[in-house]
């Protein structure tokens, strides 16, 4: 394995950093590896489509909120998730 001893600092806005982190996550890469591959002209490919990731996040949030929600609100959120899957 090659030795990575040098750092490159890049200034970004909080919104840009969040978007870069999200995109790196879609590719199952660390932010450093994602930026390294992009900067070196290598292909990066999402391991999960954005739609699938949004559905996953909605399901995860619904699970976290489940105890505080009324049954009708749970059903409505499940319907929204089903619609997104179509």
N, C-alpha and C positions, 0 to 999 in steps of 0.2 A: 504494500500500500504506500502511496506517495505521502510525503510529509507536508502537511499544510501548516506553514508557519507564519504567513503574512496575512494581515487583515486589510480589508477595504471598507472604509466608512462611507455610507451613503445617507444623506439626509432626506427624509420623506415626511409628509404630513401624517397625522394619526390615521386619517381616512385611507391614505395610500398604503400605510403599513398594514392596516386591517385587511384591505383588499389583497395585498401580496400574501399575507398569512392564509387567507381563505383559499386563494388559488393554489398555494403550496399544499394545503390540506387536501384539495381535490385531487392532487397528483400523488398523495401519500409521500410527500417529501418534506424535509425540514426547510425552513426559509432559506438557509444558506445554500443547501443543495439545489433548491429551485432556482435561485438567482444565479448560481454558478452555471447550471446547465443552460439557462436562457442566455447568459452573457457569453458563453462559449459557442453559441449557435446550435446546441444540441436540441433534439426534440424532447418536449415534455408532453405527457399525455395524461389526461384525467383518468383516475382509476374508478371514479364514480361520477356519473353525470350529475349536473347541477340540480336537475329536477329530483333525482333520487335523494340527493343530499338534503334538499329542502324538506322533502317528505320525512326523512329520518329525523331531522331537527324538530319538526312539528310533532312527531310521535314521541320523541324524547321529552319535549316540553309538556305534552299532554299527560304523560306518565307522572311527571313531577307535580303537575297541578291537580291531578285526579282527585285527591282527597278533599280539596277545597271547592271543587266544582259541583254544581247540581247536575243531575242525570241529563237534563235537556241540553245543557251547555256541552257536556261531554259528547252527546250524540251529534250536536251541530258541528263540533270540531272534527269528529270522525267523518262526517259527511264531507266536510271541506277537504280532508285528506284524500278521501276516495275520489272526489272530483279532480284533484290535482294528479292522481295516478292515471286517470283516463286520458 
